[in-house]
Amino acid sequence: MKQLELFATAAFGVESAVVRELKHLGYNDTRTDNGRIYFTGDWGAVCRANLWLRCAGRVYILIGRFKTRTFDELFEGTKALPWEEWLPKDAEFPVIGNCVKSTLMSISDCQSIIKKAVVERLKRVYGLEVFPETGPRFRIEFSILNDVATLSIDTSGDSLHKRGYRTLAYSAPVKETLAAAMLMVSRWSPGRPLIDPFCGSGTIHIEAAMMERNIAPGLRRSFDSQAWPVIPKSAWDRAIEEAKSLIRPPAGGITIQGYDISEEAISIAQYHARQAGVQDSIHLQVRDVADLSSKAKYGFIVTNPPYGERIGDKSENIRLYRTMGEVFKKLDTWSFYILSADSHFERYFGRKADKNRKLFNGGLLCYYYQFFGPKPNRSQN
């Protein structure tokens, strides 16, 4: 069976979570470079990676890589690649990309040259002068970094954060892929108590419930490569059936809870939980963080409280962070994982984080503050 060189993209700070996911899927030979995690696999790997990766942005097939300092080199290097192995004669093939620290820095010119080179290659194979582009989409992506061009085809289509369950808008949501990464970076595992006291439209606790139920995040959406004639339909059928067969039933007791001061937010979160099929795995309630309490031991708070940069007033957020510090202090056996754009959060919270990781939320630099609680007593939950 044909082995492909593939890569998944990851946001800054999330690469290790994607590596962990790929290894869990059985793809152990990984290599990370500039926000890309390379791995090898067959057609089934394309399907399974798209269905199962919770933290990645997209999955690509690497077509070729070559040095290029001139537009002629870019044209000839692109034309030399075997595009006919992938693109049928009716393929739609838009070209997008970026140039960084290279002699060639005009993105629009590079797009035009790559498109022309692909057309010239396909003309020889299909005997056409004009390509209708009415068929399935094969989005060609180029990256020219330090005068090395990397050309690939996007197998995903829409970004993998678009699971299909979050359809209603709410202020400053965290992306599904980032929410999943926050959970994976934390030491939370399914069955352990988890609270998001600023749940908003529900992303963090829905992602947690999907992990608990082992629901593949891509099951409710489609991918560009599903329509590609080059990938056997049986590969997709097998991957989808495998994912469906691995879904676990709801656990006996609900350990995932989401709170928010806004009734509208809770209503939206409830709707999204139903859309995701995990409404029976989550408890949602209107509740002020000042009133937060729990009888559970060794639980986790994973949350994305408001930032002054986007919503609310920054002075109000400082008061909020101080309130969080006082309230969370009472949960002395819990661990806290808090995403904030405020570099002074620890000062207001009243405690130095055990660990801090830089992450980007919608292009905004944030800090993922991690406060570790004590290890559980084996006799307690």
Sequence and secondary structure as in RCSB ss.txt:
>XXXX:A:sequence
MKQLELFATAAFGVESAVVRELKHLGYNDTRTDNGRIYFTGDWGAVCRANLWLRCAGRVYILIGRFKTRTFDELF
EGTKALPWEEWLPKDAEFPVIGNCVKSTLMSISDCQSIIKKAVVERLKRVYGLEVFPETGPRFRIEFSILNDVAT
LSIDTSGDSLHKRGYRTLAYSAPVKETLAAAMLMVSRWSPGRPLIDPFCGSGTIHIEAAMMERNIAPGLRRSFDS
QAWPVIPKSAWDRAIEEAKSLIRPPAGGITIQGYDISEEAISIAQYHARQAGVQDSIHLQVRDVADLSSKAKYGF
IVTNPPYGERIGDKSENIRLYRTMGEVFKKLDTWSFYILSADSHFERYFGRKADKNRKLFNGGLLCYYYQFFGPK
PNRSQN
>XXXX:A:secstr
   EEEEEE  TT HHHHHHHHHHTT    EEETTEEEEEE HHHHHHHHHH SS S EEEEEEEEE SSHHHHH
HHHHTS GGGT  TT B  EEEEEESSS   HHHHHHHHHHHHHHHHHHHH  SS    S B EEEEEEETTEEE
EEEESSSS TT  S   S  SS   HHHHHHHHHHSS  TTS EEETT TTSHHHHHHHHHHHT  TTTTS  GG
GG TTS HHHHHHHHHHHHHT     SS  EEEEES HHHHHHHHHHHHHHT GGGEEEEE  GGG   S SS E
EEE    TTTSS HHHHHHHHHHHHHHHHT TT EEEEEES TTHHHHHTS  SEEEEEEETTEEEEEEEE    
  TT  
